[in-house]
Amino acid sequence: MKVCKYIDMDANILLGIANDRLRHECTNLHSLAALMDVKEQQLENRLAEINFHYEAGLNQFMPNIQ
């Protein structure tokens, strides 16, 4: 079985996993990035591709409002 890195996943699937982990396991973006073994900026950039950003006050990725 091929192991897939989180950062290489479809961004929509990554979004679901990231927000689930933020809800249940991680208290902030830093701990999420450490858990997923990626840099915070990589994670933010990847999810920005689908117009989402990290909202620290809510501890989740939210859609960009235009």
Long-range contacts (C-beta under 8 A, 24 or more apart in sequence): 5-37, 5-38, 6-36, 6-37, 6-38, 7-36, 7-38, 7-42, 7-43, 7-46, 11-46, 11-47, 11-49, 11-50, 12-50, 14-43, 14-46, 14-47, 15-47, 15-50, 15-52, 15-61, 18-43, 18-47, 18-61, 19-60, 19-61, 22-59, 22-60, 22-61, 23-59, 23-60, 26-59, 27-59, 28-56, 28-59, 29-54, 29-56
